[in-house]
């Protein structure tokens, strides 16, 4: 047999051996195996009645674990749907409450952090003497949403609005640029970036964004009046 063929056969045998060993190791460390080993130990000691009870108890415990996992998944889905339901109806407090409960089961779901962040920001507008606390928490949750999903444009836009509220215009600009590099005709992001440029005294860039909005907005869109007025303010400032 040629050397090349021998090498292929040797590699195949090695792969099969690795698979078999890995499979066996997986079987050794299962909860079911632990229950069976305990029952066998009792049988060897001629305590067969206890072995049967041990198997029955172990079966029930394992089933409880399985049922618990399935129920938690179902509960998480209900909580997530409730959070969305309240969020879409501007019921911010209930949206936060249900989203936070859902996160304990779905810690990597970026949409839940988005719901919490936006809801807290909305609550900050009506809170008495606690607005900064809500805004800080909103910022944290929106940043978590983006960390999980960097292309979550709604979360980036919302975080930019929070940054603007806090006076952090440079950070806001970074997130708005990210969105507009992918969606250059995003009207909300263009409005927000124009404002940021104006606050940073980059008037030509602000005017450029307002000019883009005039190209995008329909002739009967009431927002055109605001855009034209802002362009006039910029022109007079320059």
Secondary structure, DSSP 8 states (H G I E B T S, - for coil): --HHHHHHHHHHHHHHHHHHHHHHHHHHTSHHHHHHHHHHHHHHTT-HHHHHHHHHHHHHHHHHHHHHHHHHHHHHHHHHHHHHHHHHTT-HHHHHHHHHHHHTT-TT-HHHHHHHHHHHHHHHTT-SS-HHHHHHHHHHHHHHHHHH-TT-HHHHHHHHHHHHHTT-HHHHHHHHHHHHHH-TT-HHHHHHHHHHHHHTT-HHHHHHHHHHHHHHS-TT-THHHHHHHHHHHHHHH-
